[in-house]
Amino acid sequence: MSEVVIEARKLSKTFKRDEFEVRALDNCDIEIKRGEFVALMGPSGSGKSTLMHLIAAMDRATSGRIAVLGEDLSQFDDAELARWRNRHIGFIFQQFNLIPVLTALENVELPLKLTSLNGKERIAQAETALRLVGLGDRMTHFPRQLSGGQEQRVAIARAIATDPDILIADEPTGNLDAQSASDVMVMLQKLNQDFGKTIIMVTHDRHAAEYATVIRHLEKGELKPEVEYPKKPV
Amino acid sequence: MDPREKALGQFISLIWKNATRNRRRSLLTVASIAASFCLLGVLLAIYVALFISRDESPAGSRRLVTRNRISLTQVMPISYEAKIRQVPGVEAIMAYQWFGGVYKEPKNFFARFACEPAQLFQIYPDYRVAEDEKRAFIADRAGALLGRDLAAKYQLKVGDKITLKGDIFPVDLEFNIRGLFDADKNEDVMWFNIDYLWKSLPADRRDFAGTYLMLTQSAEDSPAVAQQIDSLFRNAQVRTKTESESAFAASFVSFLGNVKLYLFAISAAITFTILLVCGNTIAMSVRERVREVGIMKTLGFTNGEVMGMILGEATVISLLGGFFGCVIAYLLCKAVSGASGGFANLEGMTLAPWMWVTVMTAAVVMGTLAAIWPAWGASRTSIIEAMRYSG
């Protein structure tokens, strides 16, 4: 039986907007096993991003309990959470979010600088990550010198550089053309199936979600029962 | 060591790249900091030259100046010279008078002093003059002795005649240049015989001295000798004030008003301006990168590390500004020193190594202080808030 890496019980998140309270996530229960590729879908405001933020320790729940990789994240202070994110989570964003003044290689090396690796080891690991995403020949390019698809691949290389347990992808194909989107999804699928990475992806894109092994829908902050969809072949 | 503890050192290249990412703004900020700290450096050098530096040469520390206690513009009777000579510890003394005057045009400013030539070389043993020139200067009542650099500046040579048009004194005097001297410092001086001045003045204005210059037997004696001289004339009609040559030179500055207060006020204004300039620049720079702060936090950067990097940027910019400010200040000091004509110790004005360190340290402290608020704000921004920011 696969190990459960994310376990949330009665997880709720309420935001205050002026005098109004908005319940973004309502008593959500979820279990994600190691090696699963979960697509979180739902309309805007359904709570999928909020759930993703809580899983990635980017925000704290109003009530309920969430354990990620067996750790109760509510017990961590900000600095401990930062260290934990560096070791266990890789992020891929819709807007790529590369640092514009750094080359592709430097962007990928950035999270490695927070580890105990020395300079040579960091460079070697960053180069490996870039080769893995097919950008071995673009290492010294700055983000502005790359296409959108290439920028997203650098972002994937940065996300996997520290060899995290979980990859969090927030609309990873949202800013890409169809071909680049397909390339990125194949890459994520490969990371999931060949390297056993647990992936949690927030998306509106039905085609992108088909690459996932599990698709979960949220509506008005509530998580709907799991639905089986036909999967895209690798 | 926790790898995170050494992280900041590893981010120097990122700090540098962030500090210079908007080159025009960084350049203008560095330039404004450089201008401010240049001014601060020059003010520091002026302060030290005017109020702190002393002539530490063996003869310099033995030279004393006696003047009228009321004011530099008031004179003393010539009879004081003989009385002062009797004071134990006084090795040599001469009457010494600022002449002023104009050489061709008012812009040709240099120090012109009437003195007693025979005593001059006793009191300034560091003056290097050819023996025949020295003798000719002592023998000729209308003779003049010029610093070699000063003579070169006005293309004058031994044997030339030079006329000074009186302004303080109602006489125009013509001099024969009898010699040129070299000295370790303050060569922009013209010396001539005080007898020549006295004889040129109406009878009622003769036989006075604006100041007396003395050489004591030892530097240790100097304070006691100064005290004894002033005690000697405590009950006289004209009381005296005796001080070291450096302190005397600095007293010229008092004509300009409360210079210390001016210097402090200007320095405070500069410091405050720098604080605003740095703070504004860093705040702008941080505002443009709120989203990047969020990205860095998702990669594992702590609040402290984010803050450290922003403070690092401010330090880099202010350090550069401070350095260039020091370079310009150094050059300005050199120019002022060359053009001072020996006025009020400004000849020795320079940006000493400790002043470089002081100015650059001040630059770093001010830059860092100015960045604390924006850096704190950025580091405390939550990831979600930062990632939502569209700039």
Chai-1 contact restraints between the chains, C-beta under 6 A:
chainA,res_idxA,chainB,res_idxB,connection_type,confidence,min_distance_angstrom,max_distance_angstrom,comment,restraint_id
A,H53,B,I384,contact,1.0,0.0,6.0,A-B,restraint_1
A,M58,B,I383,contact,1.0,0.0,6.0,A-B,restraint_2
A,M58,B,I384,contact,1.0,0.0,6.0,A-B,restraint_3
A,D59,B,I384,contact,1.0,0.0,6.0,A-B,restraint_4
A,D78,B,N303,contact,1.0,0.0,6.0,A-B,restraint_5
A,A79,B,T302,contact,1.0,0.0,6.0,A-B,restraint_6
A,A82,B,G300,contact,1.0,0.0,6.0,A-B,restraint_7
A,A82,B,T302,contact,1.0,0.0,6.0,A-B,restraint_8
A,R85,B,G300,contact,1.0,0.0,6.0,A-B,restraint_9
A,N86,B,G300,contact,1.0,0.0,6.0,A-B,restraint_10
A,F91,B,T298,contact,1.0,0.0,6.0,A-B,restraint_11
A,N97,B,I295,contact,1.0,0.0,6.0,A-B,restraint_12
A,V101,B,K17,contact,1.0,0.0,6.0,A-B,restraint_13
A,V101,B,R21,contact,1.0,0.0,6.0,A-B,restraint_14
A,L110,B,L299,contact,1.0,0.0,6.0,A-B,restraint_15
A,P111,B,L299,contact,1.0,0.0,6.0,A-B,restraint_16
A,P111,B,G300,contact,1.0,0.0,6.0,A-B,restraint_17
A,K113,B,A7,contact,1.0,0.0,6.0,A-B,restraint_18
A,K113,B,Q10,contact,1.0,0.0,6.0,A-B,restraint_19
A,L114,B,A7,contact,1.0,0.0,6.0,A-B,restraint_20
A,L114,B,G300,contact,1.0,0.0,6.0,A-B,restraint_21
A,T115,B,P3,contact,1.0,0.0,6.0,A-B,restraint_22
A,S116,B,P3,contact,1.0,0.0,6.0,A-B,restraint_23
